[in-house]
């Protein structure tokens, strides 16, 4: 059975996922890539966990705010990327791997784009926390959502496969079998 054989429901699901994904990426781009008017800028952080340690040194409330912002910024991608893909019957591990890889690449692209924006600096900890946020959101919502959709609409998802199966069993002609003409070998 093809993934898109569920009809209009799958098309709408993917369209809504694609629209929400685009809207979220535009919001993230606006939040992270706009120039900041600041009197000074810290150096880029290329050492893993150095920024997280610095955040923890500021106190629990400030640490939760800063780390939470980095975790939540790209977390919706953990749900929106599979939703825009529209695959209902897929290996959970393959889905997780694809989603986490795409989230990490999007986060890396944002971090690299920040090098050209005044007032913004590269932070490897943002890359790590954004990727963890995508992973956690995917693990919390996508397997449950797919299971719910499979239980909710089995006749919608399998209807096209059953119709094709009846046509094949009932002997309805499917068209001529293609043939390949023999070509002689050149002397």
C-alpha contacts under 8 A as a table, 3 or more apart, distances in Angstrom:
res1	aa1	res2	aa2	distance
1	X	5	X	7.06
1	X	161	X	5.92
2	X	5	X	5.51
3	X	6	X	7.32
3	X	86	X	7.77
3	X	87	X	6.17
3	X	88	X	7.33
3	X	89	X	7.53
4	X	7	X	6.68
4	X	10	X	6.45
4	X	11	X	7.57
5	X	10	X	7.89
5	X	157	X	6.98
5	X	158	X	7.98
5	X	160	X	5.93
5	X	161	X	7.59
6	X	9	X	6.40
6	X	10	X	5.63
6	X	156	X	5.80
6	X	157	X	4.62
6	X	158	X	7.08
6	X	159	X	7.30
6	X	160	X	6.75
7	X	10	X	5.82
7	X	11	X	6.65
7	X	156	X	7.83
8	X	11	X	5.01
8	X	12	X	6.08
9	X	12	X	5.24
9	X	13	X	6.09
10	X	13	X	5.00
10	X	14	X	6.10
10	X	86	X	6.61
11	X	14	X	5.26
11	X	15	X	6.05
12	X	15	X	4.98
12	X	16	X	6.06
13	X	16	X	5.34
13	X	17	X	6.15
13	X	83	X	7.06
13	X	84	X	7.46
13	X	86	X	6.74
14	X	17	X	4.95
14	X	18	X	5.99
14	X	83	X	6.11
14	X	84	X	4.63
14	X	85	X	6.37
14	X	86	X	5.16
15	X	18	X	5.08
15	X	19	X	6.10
15	X	84	X	6.85
16	X	19	X	5.12
16	X	20	X	6.09
16	X	84	X	7.37
17	X	20	X	5.22
17	X	21	X	5.96
17	X	80	X	5.72
17	X	81	X	7.45
17	X	83	X	4.97
17	X	84	X	4.19
17	X	85	X	7.86
18	X	21	X	5.02
18	X	22	X	6.13
18	X	80	X	7.51
18	X	81	X	7.97
18	X	83	X	7.57
18	X	84	X	4.69
19	X	22	X	5.20
19	X	23	X	6.17
20	X	23	X	5.02
20	X	24	X	6.04
20	X	80	X	7.00
21	X	24	X	5.15
21	X	25	X	6.15
21	X	77	X	7.13
21	X	80	X	5.56
21	X	81	X	6.93
21	X	84	X	7.28
22	X	25	X	5.15
22	X	26	X	6.17
23	X	26	X	5.19
23	X	27	X	6.28
24	X	27	X	5.08
24	X	28	X	6.15
24	X	76	X	7.82
25	X	28	X	5.02
25	X	29	X	6.00
26	X	29	X	5.04
26	X	30	X	6.15
27	X	30	X	5.10
27	X	31	X	6.18
28	X	31	X	5.08
28	X	32	X	6.00
28	X	73	X	7.12
28	X	74	X	7.67
29	X	32	X	5.32
29	X	33	X	5.43
29	X	34	X	7.77
29	X	110	X	7.60
30	X	33	X	5.66
30	X	34	X	5.90
31	X	34	X	6.41
32	X	110	X	7.42
32	X	114	X	7.43
32	X	120	X	7.99
33	X	110	X	7.61
33	X	113	X	7.29
33	X	114	X	6.02
33	X	117	X	6.45
33	X	120	X	7.63
34	X	117	X	6.90
35	X	117	X	5.54
35	X	118	X	5.01
35	X	119	X	5.88
35	X	120	X	6.99
36	X	118	X	6.15
36	X	119	X	4.74
36	X	120	X	6.93
37	X	118	X	7.68
37	X	119	X	6.46
38	X	41	X	7.01
38	X	119	X	6.20
40	X	119	X	7.72
41	X	119	X	5.99
41	X	120	X	7.54
41	X	121	X	7.57
42	X	121	X	7.32
43	X	121	X	7.00
44	X	121	X	5.38
44	X	122	X	5.02
44	X	123	X	5.95
45	X	48	X	7.86
45	X	50	X	7.34
45	X	51	X	6.92
45	X	121	X	7.91
45	X	122	X	6.22
45	X	123	X	4.64
45	X	124	X	6.06
45	X	125	X	7.66
46	X	122	X	7.57
46	X	123	X	6.24
46	X	124	X	5.38
47	X	50	X	5.76
47	X	124	X	6.77
47	X	125	X	7.94
48	X	51	X	7.50
48	X	124	X	6.01
48	X	125	X	5.80
49	X	52	X	5.01
49	X	53	X	6.14
49	X	125	X	5.90
50	X	53	X	5.18
50	X	54	X	6.25
50	X	125	X	7.51
51	X	54	X	4.94
51	X	55	X	6.13
51	X	123	X	7.55
51	X	125	X	6.11
52	X	55	X	5.01
52	X	56	X	6.20
52	X	63	X	7.96
52	X	67	X	7.25
52	X	125	X	6.73
53	X	56	X	5.06
53	X	57	X	6.25
54	X	57	X	5.09
54	X	58	X	6.73
55	X	58	X	5.36
55	X	59	X	7.43
55	X	62	X	7.00
55	X	63	X	4.82
55	X	66	X	6.92
55	X	67	X	7.50
56	X	59	X	5.76
56	X	60	X	6.47
56	X	62	X	7.73
56	X	63	X	4.96
57	X	63	X	7.65
58	X	62	X	6.09
58	X	63	X	6.36
59	X	62	X	5.67
59	X	63	X	5.95
60	X	63	X	5.07
60	X	64	X	6.03
61	X	64	X	5.30
61	X	65	X	6.30
62	X	65	X	5.07
62	X	66	X	6.14
63	X	66	X	5.29
63	X	67	X	5.88
63	X	68	X	7.99
64	X	67	X	5.35
64	X	68	X	5.52
65	X	68	X	5.13
65	X	69	X	6.04
66	X	69	X	5.21
66	X	70	X	6.49
67	X	70	X	5.22
67	X	71	X	6.23
67	X	129	X	7.40
68	X	71	X	5.01
68	X	72	X	6.01
69	X	72	X	5.24
69	X	73	X	5.91
70	X	73	X	5.42
70	X	74	X	7.73
70	X	126	X	5.88
70	X	129	X	5.64
70	X	130	X	5.63
70	X	133	X	7.77
71	X	74	X	6.96
71	X	75	X	6.47
71	X	129	X	5.14
71	X	130	X	5.09
71	X	131	X	7.77
71	X	132	X	6.68
71	X	133	X	4.45
71	X	134	X	7.82
72	X	75	X	4.97
72	X	76	X	7.54
72	X	130	X	7.23
72	X	133	X	5.97
73	X	76	X	7.65
73	X	130	X	6.60
73	X	133	X	7.75
74	X	77	X	5.64
74	X	78	X	7.75
74	X	103	X	7.32
74	X	107	X	7.70
74	X	130	X	5.60
74	X	131	X	7.59
74	X	133	X	6.51
74	X	134	X	6.05
75	X	78	X	5.60
75	X	79	X	7.80
75	X	130	X	6.88
75	X	131	X	7.88
75	X	133	X	4.56
75	X	134	X	4.18
75	X	135	X	7.53
75	X	136	X	7.49
75	X	137	X	5.63
76	X	79	X	5.51
76	X	80	X	6.01
76	X	134	X	6.76
76	X	137	X	6.75
77	X	80	X	4.79
77	X	81	X	5.43
77	X	99	X	7.73
77	X	103	X	6.63
77	X	134	X	5.93
77	X	137	X	7.94
78	X	81	X	6.17
78	X	82	X	7.25
78	X	99	X	6.20
78	X	100	X	7.34
78	X	103	X	7.42
78	X	133	X	7.76
78	X	134	X	4.42
78	X	135	X	6.20
78	X	136	X	7.53
78	X	137	X	5.12
78	X	138	X	4.27
78	X	142	X	7.82
79	X	82	X	5.83
79	X	83	X	6.20
79	X	137	X	6.53
79	X	138	X	5.53
79	X	141	X	6.77
79	X	142	X	6.09
80	X	83	X	4.88
80	X	84	X	5.97
81	X	84	X	5.25
81	X	85	X	6.24
81	X	99	X	6.46
82	X	85	X	4.89
82	X	86	X	6.28
82	X	87	X	6.98
82	X	95	X	7.24
82	X	99	X	7.00
82	X	142	X	7.58
83	X	86	X	5.15
83	X	87	X	7.54
87	X	90	X	6.30
88	X	146	X	5.98
88	X	149	X	7.78
88	X	150	X	7.31
90	X	94	X	7.34
90	X	95	X	6.84
91	X	94	X	5.25
91	X	95	X	6.18
92	X	95	X	5.09
92	X	96	X	6.09
92	X	143	X	6.95
93	X	96	X	5.04
93	X	97	X	6.06
94	X	97	X	5.09
94	X	98	X	6.10
95	X	98	X	5.23
95	X	99	X	6.05
96	X	99	X	5.17
96	X	100	X	5.96
96	X	135	X	7.32
96	X	138	X	6.88
96	X	139	X	7.57
97	X	100	X	5.31
97	X	101	X	6.01
98	X	101	X	5.24
98	X	102	X	6.09
99	X	102	X	5.16
99	X	103	X	6.03
99	X	134	X	7.62
99	X	135	X	7.69
99	X	138	X	7.67
100	X	103	X	5.01
100	X	104	X	6.04
100	X	131	X	6.51
100	X	134	X	6.34
100	X	135	X	5.81
101	X	104	X	5.14
101	X	105	X	6.18
102	X	105	X	5.11
102	X	106	X	6.13
103	X	106	X	5.14
103	X	107	X	6.11
103	X	130	X	7.63
103	X	131	X	5.95
103	X	134	X	6.25
104	X	107	X	5.06
104	X	108	X	6.05
104	X	127	X	6.88
104	X	128	X	7.97
104	X	130	X	7.36
104	X	131	X	5.24
105	X	108	X	4.96
105	X	109	X	6.09
106	X	109	X	5.05
106	X	110	X	6.27
107	X	110	X	5.11
107	X	111	X	6.22
107	X	126	X	7.95
107	X	127	X	5.60
107	X	130	X	6.58
107	X	131	X	7.28
108	X	111	X	5.05
108	X	112	X	6.10
108	X	127	X	6.25
109	X	112	X	5.16
109	X	113	X	6.01
110	X	113	X	5.04
110	X	114	X	6.20
111	X	114	X	5.18
111	X	115	X	7.09
111	X	121	X	7.77
111	X	122	X	5.40
111	X	123	X	7.03
111	X	127	X	7.28
112	X	115	X	5.59
112	X	122	X	6.87
113	X	116	X	6.02
113	X	117	X	7.25
114	X	117	X	5.09
114	X	120	X	5.56
114	X	121	X	6.03
114	X	122	X	6.39
115	X	118	X	7.98
115	X	120	X	6.76
115	X	121	X	5.96
115	X	122	X	6.34
116	X	120	X	7.97
117	X	120	X	5.64
123	X	126	X	5.45
123	X	127	X	6.97
124	X	127	X	5.10
124	X	128	X	6.46
125	X	128	X	4.97
125	X	129	X	6.02
126	X	129	X	5.12
126	X	130	X	5.82
127	X	130	X	5.27
127	X	131	X	6.19
128	X	131	X	5.26
128	X	132	X	6.23
129	X	132	X	5.01
129	X	133	X	6.11
130	X	133	X	5.05
130	X	134	X	6.34
131	X	134	X	5.13
131	X	135	X	6.21
132	X	135	X	5.01
132	X	136	X	6.11
133	X	136	X	5.24
133	X	137	X	6.14
134	X	137	X	5.30
134	X	138	X	6.13
135	X	138	X	5.20
135	X	139	X	6.17
136	X	139	X	5.15
136	X	140	X	6.07
137	X	140	X	5.20
137	X	141	X	6.09
137	X	142	X	7.83
138	X	141	X	5.54
138	X	142	X	5.28
138	X	143	X	7.73
139	X	142	X	6.22
139	X	143	X	6.74
140	X	143	X	7.31
140	X	144	X	7.40
141	X	144	X	5.53
141	X	145	X	5.91
142	X	145	X	5.00
142	X	146	X	6.01
143	X	146	X	5.25
143	X	147	X	6.14
144	X	147	X	5.13
144	X	148	X	6.11
145	X	148	X	5.08
145	X	149	X	6.15
146	X	149	X	5.05
146	X	150	X	6.08
147	X	150	X	5.12
147	X	151	X	6.22
148	X	151	X	5.19
148	X	152	X	5.89
149	X	152	X	4.93
149	X	153	X	6.12
150	X	153	X	5.76
150	X	154	X	5.77
150	X	157	X	7.84
151	X	154	X	6.13
153	X	156	X	5.30
153	X	157	X	6.38
154	X	157	X	5.21
154	X	158	X	5.96
155	X	158	X	5.25
155	X	159	X	5.36
156	X	159	X	5.36
156	X	160	X	7.88
157	X	160	X	7.25
158	X	161	X	5.30
158	X	162	X	6.28
159	X	162	X	5.25
159	X	163	X	6.35
160	X	163	X	5.17
160	X	164	X	6.27
161	X	164	X	5.17
161	X	165	X	6.10
162	X	165	X	4.93
162	X	166	X	6.19
163	X	166	X	5.19
163	X	167	X	6.32
164	X	167	X	5.17
164	X	168	X	6.34
165	X	168	X	5.26
165	X	169	X	6.23
166	X	169	X	5.14
166	X	170	X	5.86
167	X	170	X	5.23
167	X	171	X	6.42
167	X	172	X	5.54
168	X	171	X	5.54
168	X	172	X	6.28
168	X	173	X	7.98
168	X	174	X	7.90
169	X	172	X	7.80
